[in-house]
Amino acid sequence: MLEKTRLYTKIVGYTLFVLWAELRLALRAAIVRRQASWFGSSGAEERTRNIVIVGASFAGYRVAQIIAKNLPPRSPYRVVIIEPNSHFQFTWVLPRFCVVQGHEHKAFIPYGGYLTGTTEGSYRWLKDRATDIDQTTVKLQDSGEIIPYEFLIIATGSGVKDGLPSRVNATDKLEGMKLLQGMQKGIESAKTVVVVGGGAAGVEVATDAKALYPEKHIILVHSRPAVMHRFGKGLQEAAREGLEKLGVELVLEDRVVDEDAASGVVTLKSGRKITCDFFMNCAGQRPLSDVIANLSPSSISSTRHIKVKSTLQIADDSLPNVYTCGDVAETNTPNPNSRSAMRQATVVAENVLLAAAGKKPRYTYENYWADGVIKLTLGLVYCLSKATS
């Protein structure tokens, strides 16, 4: 009873904290809009100093929203967002939409809504990819344009080589939908499906497939002693029970060493060979930090994250105007997710606004207990939530 009371108190406190932060930002943005309506705002041609954001997923899009809405109407600064995807890709739903048909379009949300209400000329959106960054400019891949910057924010997130079910790995909505439909058809037509990786994506796609197609043989291979190994024993045991209840075959402490697509044979390190009709790799996610390899190679850690200070400036004293947030930042977040990414984004946005006004960045990021909260689906009907301190 006491533990529940503590948890509810924490939830209420965290909710009030979030609401206050959102209210404060909304009020400040409203003041900026009112000032713009009274006194006018600088047009795009007058905003010659760029705040460049590379990446517009949960973290980058949030940074863009806060800065663009809170820049003074007569500011010489504008936000430049560089994002290769045509739509915001809602990664949470990808495992489900790899299995269930007819919903894949819902994973792609048009960009722009977050920036409604910004003043004229406060931002520029570029559908492109950053290929090289130096101490003053960002070079784009498709257009070849070189963009100078006063402040730079790296929010490139994380990625996987094989794409779905963790990432789409396609920049266009229609192409992404076709990839999801291909996964759906592959699972539907298969008798045996091998899923590699016992993190959230692997557990969710395996249990969804087994729940929708109970007659199929679904095998989940994971190299660790337990699925969801980054979490506590409670979640690990509950996830395992959910997998076993549905009838998913669980292979632990083993890994795939070869996958022969032509013969349909998957070979494990233990020597076991599995004949399957469809293979899904949910492992291998890593931070996308290569974009700063030339700018500050010493800031890239052994895990490929970008090292940061508490202010989320990168850990390079020669680059005080460069920030990072989201999955690519080395913040030691216990469960990287949109909540932690957007809190980091808020810290970055506040500090950039201060620095643009000639003030010293003073906002810092710390992990909260709420960053450890996860909701894990176990098939199409059941799910579990776990809150960790």
Buried (B, 14 or more C-beta within 10 A) or exposed (E): EEEEEEEEEBBEEBEEEBEEEEEEBEEEBEEBBEBBEEEEBBEEEEBEEBBBBBBBBBBBBBBBBBBBBBBBBBBBBBBBBBBBBBBBBBBBBBBBBBBBEEEBBEBBBEBEEBBEEBBEBBBBBBBBBBEBBEEEBBBBEEEEEEBEBBBBBBBBBBBBEBBBBBBBBBBBBEEBBEBBBEBBEBBBEBEBBBBBBBBBBBBBBBBBBBBBBEEBBBBBBBBBEBBBBBBEEEBBEBBBEBBEEBBBBBBBEBBBEEBEEEEBBBBBEEEEEBEBBBBBBBBEBBBBBEBBEEBBEEBBBEEBBBBBBEBBBBBBEEBBBBBBBBBBBBBEBBBBBBBBBBBBBBBBBBBBBBBBEEEEBEBEBEBBBBBBBBEBBBBBEEEBEBEBE
